[in-house]
Amino acid sequence: MAGPDSEFDLIRRYFDAPAAARVSGAGVRLGVGDDAALLALREGHELVASVDTLVEGTHFFPDHPAASVGHKALASNLSDLAAMGAEPSGALLSLTLPRVDHAWLAAFSQGFLALASAADVPLVGGDTTRGPLAVSVTVLGQVPAGQALRRAGARPGDRLVVTGALGGAAFGLEQETRRRAAGTGAANADAPACERLFWPNARLEVGRMLRNRARAVIDVSDGLLADLGHLCAASGCGARIDWPVVPLDPLLAQAPPAEARAAALGGGEDYELLFALPADESLDLLAFGVDAPLTVIGEFTETAGIVVVDAAGQPLDVARAGHDHFAGAEANKPEAMPTGQGTDVEARD
Ligand SMILES: [Mg+2]
């Protein structure tokens, strides 16, 4: 972009703000402004890198609150660092904009930078280009060499543990989809029903504490069944989920049981951590200064596949499902929001 709204001006105007300055970025030798950033790794650490792209109409609604888009673009990436047990070192932001919309940019940068500041993640590089609205964030982090948490490593007999509660983002998406279908105005960023959908949090502290404790970790971005499936596939084992103890987001108290189950098992974007904990490893993360709810929701098994059982131990009939960007035609519809769809799972009693 050239002229007064040139790439440099946009980045400087919206991302060189006081909020950005509050981020310490201790390892940053050179940030925004040169050809590339320079980051120092602490001794004995490995670089961890992850990228994620959000496209308007596919990952967020055309009237999605811009501050939430900024927050979520960074939060989803930080969640991947959390799942690796890594600490964030910096982020790079690539913005594709159909036009220069100053109100959108101001809100977007506020959402992005507020989380960057809270999580102490300096923005070390940025790029803007013209095209259909899309936001791509790359996060860089570090982890002590050899201690990164991976999807592979779970063993039969390990406890299956999840942080927080599930299904809240899917519930919010369902409400937003219905609200839009009813044509009742623009999205409200502060709607309680959309708290988890709009303002997800990455479990960075828990991830760090799981180093040398958990055997395998993944973040729940595509849905419990889908992500547990990834973890089991990488680990070469199966798992049993005890449905009655799965922690449901309080929002789901308003939903019919079948919908609540579909949201908790198949809904994505909750960004909780799911991990394999050896039977002799303490669950008491509070002892390590981390205050996060943890629930044992089942066990890893020798037998491949995932079974969901009721209170009597009887298997429930749930279709294995979760979000896959290329799985169905749904993802290609311009108005579709394929992530976190509670309707992905057919759940029956
Ligand atoms: Mg992930």
Boltz pocket constraint, residues with backbone or C-beta under 6 A from the ligand:
constraints:
  - pocket:
      binder: B
      contacts: [[A, 76], [A, 79], [A, 80], [A, 83], [A, 218], [A, 219], [A, 221]]
      max_distance: 6.0
